[in-house]
Amino acid sequence: QIPVTLKGRKWVISHGDGTTLVVEGDGVVGQFPTIDPGDHFSYNSQHLSSTQYSVAEGSYLLVGNGGQRYVVKIPRFEMEAPDASV
């Protein structure tokens, strides 16, 4: 087990209207956290959508202190905004 640094992320977001948005870039929320074995890192972010329902899936790129590269896949999950008319 080795420490890893989160270097990047990619999200594929499919909206209820059939459109797809791909978001990828360096780090997460402006940070490049190093995560030691047994530790964790959490963050909050948001996505604005013109539809009430979307699904997303993605991945993180992690790099070990020896340069090893790891891709961690995030399984598909649903996002549903509350109905503003209720």
C-alpha positions as CSV (number, residue, x, y, z in Angstrom):
1,Q,0.0,0.0,0.0
2,I,1.3,3.4,-1.0
3,P,0.0,7.0,-0.8
4,V,-1.6,8.3,-4.0
5,T,-2.3,11.8,-5.2
6,L,-5.6,12.6,-7.0
7,K,-4.5,14.2,-10.2
8,G,-7.7,14.3,-12.3
9,R,-11.3,13.3,-12.8
10,K,-13.8,12.7,-15.6
11,W,-17.6,12.6,-15.4
12,V,-20.1,11.7,-18.1
13,I,-23.5,13.1,-17.2
14,S,-26.5,12.1,-19.2
15,H,-29.5,14.4,-18.8
16,G,-33.1,13.5,-19.0
17,D,-33.5,15.4,-22.2
18,G,-31.0,13.1,-24.0
19,T,-28.1,15.5,-23.9
20,T,-24.7,14.4,-22.5
21,L,-22.1,16.5,-20.8
22,V,-18.5,15.4,-20.3
23,V,-16.6,17.1,-17.5
24,E,-12.9,16.4,-17.1
25,G,-9.9,18.2,-15.6
26,D,-7.1,18.4,-13.1
27,G,-7.7,17.6,-9.5
28,V,-11.0,18.1,-7.7
29,V,-12.4,21.4,-6.6
30,G,-9.0,23.0,-7.1
31,Q,-7.2,20.5,-5.0
32,F,-4.7,17.7,-5.6
33,P,-5.1,15.7,-2.3
34,T,-2.6,13.0,-1.3
35,I,-4.4,10.1,0.3
36,D,-2.4,7.8,2.6
37,P,-3.3,4.1,2.9
38,G,-6.4,3.8,5.1
39,D,-7.2,7.5,4.9
40,H,-10.0,9.1,2.9
41,F,-10.8,12.4,1.2
42,S,-14.2,13.8,0.5
43,Y,-15.4,16.9,-1.2
44,N,-18.7,18.6,-2.4
45,S,-19.4,19.9,-5.8
46,Q,-22.4,20.7,-7.8
47,H,-23.8,20.4,-11.3
48,L,-26.5,22.7,-12.7
49,S,-28.9,21.0,-15.1
50,S,-32.0,22.2,-17.0
51,T,-33.5,18.7,-16.5
52,Q,-34.9,17.2,-13.3
53,Y,-33.2,13.8,-13.8
54,S,-29.7,12.9,-14.8
55,V,-27.3,10.0,-14.4
56,A,-23.6,10.2,-14.0
57,E,-20.6,7.9,-14.1
58,G,-16.9,8.7,-14.0
59,S,-13.4,8.0,-12.9
60,Y,-10.5,9.5,-11.0
61,L,-6.8,9.4,-12.0
62,L,-4.5,8.7,-9.1
63,V,-0.7,8.7,-9.1
64,G,1.5,6.9,-6.6
65,N,4.6,8.4,-5.2
66,G,6.7,6.2,-7.6
67,G,4.8,7.4,-10.6
68,Q,2.3,4.5,-10.8
69,R,-1.0,5.5,-12.4
70,Y,-4.3,4.2,-11.3
71,V,-7.8,4.8,-12.7
72,V,-10.6,4.3,-10.2
73,K,-14.0,4.0,-11.9
74,I,-17.1,5.5,-10.3
75,P,-20.2,3.4,-11.1
76,R,-23.3,4.9,-12.7
77,F,-25.6,6.8,-10.2
78,E,-28.8,8.8,-10.5
79,M,-29.2,12.5,-9.7
80,E,-32.7,13.8,-9.3
81,A,-33.6,17.4,-8.4
82,P,-36.7,18.2,-6.3
83,D,-39.7,19.2,-8.3
84,A,-39.9,23.0,-7.8
85,S,-43.6,23.0,-8.6
86,V,-44.5,20.9,-5.5
